[in-house]
Amino acid sequence: MPEARPAHRAPPGPAGLRYQALASDDVDVHAGQLSRWSQEYDQLSPGRFAGRVRELWADGPRLQVFHEHTHQQTSQLCLPWQGSVWFGIPDGRHTTPVHFCGRLQPGDALRPVLRAAGNASFTLRTPEDFGIYGVVVDAAWLAERLDALQLRDAGAPGATLQALPVPPAVHAAVCHTIEEMLALGAAGGGAHDGALQAWQALLDRLLTLLCSAGHAAPPAAAAQADPAANRRRLATVLSARALVSQPLNHTMSVDDLCAELHVTRRTLQNHFHSVVGDSPADFLKAVRMNACRRKLREGGAATVQDVAAQWGFFHMGHFSHDYKQMFGELPSQTLRRADGAASATGFNGRSVPGSSRSRPAPRPPAAGLAASCGPRPAAAPATAG
């Protein structure tokens, strides 16, 4: 079974700083890398997956900064930890746009700082070779610190999800500051007496940059966008994804989906192109392929043919070819690796002596995240750790 490969872990530094860098070659493992998040990713472009996360966690205050890179195109359902505010800053390496909760984000004169409250799930549709910086901070502490710094938060009051445009110079300063914080964590954070002061200075600089983001005038297209219409488009796409990701729903045609979702075929087509930049058929086929891969990674008694049939793939030659093209290996190889990893653990799930297998990444229920792009439901899925 694919594993998270720890590249570096530094000892705790000031304020309980803990740093780790993890690499993975499987989209599901990668989705479980961020501490205390619940996430589910689908790989959308063909080829071997490669992902990397560099993360720094602080206990006082509760703060998480990270850089995440994915080599393939992905569709992401994300939920930060309870009581936090998330800032997402695409690092600018990509040349194609990013979809945030179904909205295409600018990438030229103004660049986006994305925000989500810790009780809100959100979606990203990312291009190939995509990098994003993340800052997650305790919401109550953030409000207190902004008061102490006499800063006015440029974010919309009460908004759970928003994208604020910033000039390239501010974007570059945010990215540089986060890199400095990650470097401090990678170095151990406590190597010299001024480490705590350096950390506090970097944190205050970062908060000043992030919470001033959005004072620039938004592009005309964004100003004219209809938020309610965008939410309807996104809800339709997520509902279609949730339907086809469940086993034994393979008999649903595009017309069946339209009837279930109460939209016309043309409306469904337009919604998919707007939200994920792809056709319903292509996107939903990738969703079903990823569902098969998750099931195969569980191992057990199911055969490849049984798993493929649950998601509507009945021609094994075509399925094996498409699967290998998408994930870089045959479905039988995925299943063998999963069964081999299972045999290295005891019946109680504990590793037997000599086994180096990492624990599998925790997976949130698909329906719990895909139900909406907005406030967290009352029964939130277990956080990733």
N, C-alpha and C positions, 0 to 999 in steps of 0.2 A: 504494500500500500504506500502511496506517496507520503513523504514526510516533510514536516517543516525542518529546515536545516539551520540551526543556530549559527550565525556567522560571528557574533560577538556579544558578550554580555559584560557590562562593567559593574563593579561593586557599587552599592548605594553611596550617594554623595550627600550634600547638604539638602535639607528639606525632604529627606527620604527619596532622593532621585534614583531611579532605576532605569537603565538603558538596555535595550536589546535590539539586535538586527537579525531578522529571520528571512530566509529564502525558501521558496516552495516551487514545485513543478506541477501542481494540481490546483485548479481554481477553487475547489471546495476547501482544501487545506488553507489556501491563502485567505479565504473569506473569514476564517477563524483566528487570524493572527492578531488582530487588534484587541488589546485587553479590554474586557468588560463591554464589548459591543455585541450586538446580535446582527448578523449579516447573512445574506444568501446571494451568491453570484452565479450567473450563467456565462459561459464562454461562448462568444458569437462568431469569432473568426477562426479559420482552420489553422492547425499547427500546434506544436508543443507549447504548453503554457509555461510562463516564467513570471514569477512575482517576487517582490521583495518589500519588506517593511522595516523601517528604522523608527523606533519608538522610544520616547522618554516619558516616564511617569513620575510625578511628584505627589507626595502625600500631603504636604502643607504649603499652599492649598492643594485641593484635588485638581490636578492639571495633567493633561496629556498632550504632547506634541509629537507629530510623526510625519514621515514622508513615505508614501506608498507608490509603488510602480507596478504596472501590469503590462506585459508584453503584447497580449491579445486584446481584441475588443471584448468588452464585458457589458452585461446588464446587471446592475447592482441594486439590491434592496437593503437598506441600512437603518439601524436604530442605535443611536448613541446611548451612553449610560444615563440612568435616571438622574434628574436634577442638574443636568449640564446644559451648556450652550456649545454648539459645534460651529467652527469656522472652517470652511474648505477653500483652499487656494490652489487651483491648477497651476503647475509650475511652468507652463508655457512651452514645453518641449513638443507638444502635439501640434499638428498643422490643420486638423479638422476640429469642428466644434464639439462641445460637450453638452449633453442634454441633462439638465437638472430638474427633476420632477416634471419632465415633459417639455420644458422650455429650453430652446437653443440659446446658449450663452455667448456673448460677444468675446472676441479674442484679438481685436486689433487696437484701435485707439484707446478703448477702455477695456479693462479686464475684470472678471467677476471675483468678488469675495462672497462665497455661498454661506448661508447660515441656517441652522436648524436648532430648535429647542430640544432638550433631552427627552421630552415627552412626545416627539414627533418623528415618525419614520420618513425617509426620503428615498428617492431613486436617482441613480446616475446611469447614463448610457455613455460609455467611454470609448474613445478611439484606440487604435493600436499605439504602443509605445507611449502610454499615458502615465504621467506622474502628478501627484497631488499632495500638497502639504495640508496637514490637519492640526487644529488647535481645539481642544475640548477642555472647558474649564467649568468649575462649579458655579452655577448661576448666581447663588446668593453671595458668594465671595466676590464674584465679578462686579456686582452692583456696588458692594461696599468699597472695592478698590477704585472703581471709577469715581465715586464720590471723593475719596481721599486724594485722588489725582486731579480733581476738578475737571473731569472730562465728561462731555455730553455724548452719549451713545447715539450714533447716526442711524442705528437700526430702527425700523418701524416699531413703535410700542405695541406689544401684544402679539406681534406677528410670529408664528411658529416656523415659517419657512420664507426665506427671502434671498435674493441675489442682488448685491450692491456693487455697482461699477466703480472701479478705481483707475487712476492714471497708471501708466507703465512704471513710473518712478516709485510710486507707493507700492505697487505689486512687487517690484524688485527688492525694495527695502524689507517688506514682510518676509519674502523668501530668504533673504540674507540673514535676517534676525533668527528665523527658525533654524537655519543651518548652524548658526553659532550656538544655539541652545543644544542642538543634537551633538555638536562637537564637544561641548562641555560635558554632556552625559557620557559620550563614548570614552572620554579621557578619564572617567571616574568621578568627575565632579568635585572631589574633595582633595585634590592634589596640592592645593595651596590655600593660605588663610583667606584670600580674597574671593574664594569661589562663591560663597553665599552672596556677597555683595554683587559679584558679576552676574549671578543668576537673577537677582532681584532687578538689576538694571536692565537686563535683556527682557525680562517679563514685562516691566513697565513700558519699555519701548514698544514691545509687541502689542500690548493692549492699546497704547496710544494710536498706533497705526491701524489696527483692526477696527477700533470703535470710532475712528474718524472716517472710515471707509464709507463711501456712499454720498459724501457731500458734493461730488461731481455730478453734473446734470446727466440723467440717464439718456441713452439713445432714444431717438424718436420712436423706433419700432417697439421698444420696451414700454415706453410711456403709453402707447396706443393699444397694447395688448389687453385682452379681456381675461382677467384671472379666473372668473367663473367658467368660461369656455375652456380654458386650459385645464382646470380641475376635472371637467367632464371628459375631455380627451384622455387625460392620464388615467382616470378611473376606468374608462372603457378598456384601455390597453391592459391595465393590471388585472381586470376581471377576466379578460380573455386568456392572459397568461396563467392565472390561477386555475382556470377550467382545464386547459390542455396539459398542465403539469401534473394533474392527478391521473393515476392509472385507470385504464379501461374507459377513458373518454375519447379514444382514438376515432370513434365513428363520427365525431362531430366535424362536419364540413364547415367551410367558411360561411355558407348560408345558414347552417345550424347555429353557429356562433352569433351571426347577425340577429337571428330570431331570438336567441337567449338573451342577448344584450339590448334588443329593441333598437337596432340601428340598421341602416341600409348598407349594402356591400360597399358602395362608394364612400359612405361616411366612415366605415371601419378602415378602409384603405387609407383615407386622408388622415385619420387619427394616428395610425401606425407610422405613416411617413413623417407626421409632425412630431410625434413623441419620441420615436426611436430611430427614425431615418431609414426604415426598412419596410418591406411589404409584410402583411400578416402571415402569409404562407412561410416565408423565409425565417422570420423571427420566431414563430411558434414551432417550426421544425427544430430550430436550435434549442428551444426550451425543452422539447420532448427528448432530444438527444442528451441534454444535460441531466434530465430526470432519470434516464436509463443509466447514465454513468454513476449517479448517486446510488442507485439501487445495486449496481454491480459492485461498487466499492464496499457495500455492507457485507458481501460474501454470503455464505450460507448455502442452502440447498437449491436455490433457484438456478436454472440454466440460462445461458445467454439468450436462447430462443424464447424462453418463458418471459424474460425481462423485456426483450424487444417487442414481443407481442402485446404486452401490457400497454405500451405507448404507440401501438399501431404500426410497427415495423415488422412486416411479415416475410419480406424477401431477404433472407439472411445474407446473401452475397452483396446486395446493395447496402444493407445496414452495416455490415462489417467494413465495406469500402468507405462509406460516409463517416463512420465512427473513427476509423483510423485517420482519415483526412482531417477531421475536426480535432481529435485529441492526440494524434501522433502515436497511437498504439491500437491494437485490435481489442475488441471487447473481451475476448477470451483471456487476454493478458491482464486486463484490469481485474477480472474475476479471480484468476489464479493468484495474483498478488494479494488480493484481499483475503482469500482463503489461506494463503501462506502466512500472512500476518496474524490471522485469527488463531492458527495452530501454535503460534509462539506465545500465546497468552493462556492463562488458566481459565477455568470455567467461571470464576468470579470476576474476570476482567482484569486481573492483576498480571503484570508481565512476569514471565518465568525468568529465572536467572539466565543471563547471557543475552536476553532480548534487548535490542536498542530501539524498538519501535516507539515513536511518540504516541501519546494519546491522540485519538482522532479529534479533529476540530469540532466543537459543539455546533449543532445546526439548529437554527430556529425553525418553527413550523412555517412553511411557505405561506399559508393562508394568513397567519398572524401579521406578517410584514406586508404582504401584497394587498391586504384588505383596503388600505388607504394610504395616501401620502399626506400625513398630517398627524394630529395628536395621537399619542400612544393609547391603545385600548386599555380598559381597566385591568384585564388580565394580561400583563405584558409577558412576552416570551423570556425565557431565562437568558441572562446576559452571557456573552462570550467572555472567557477568562483566560 
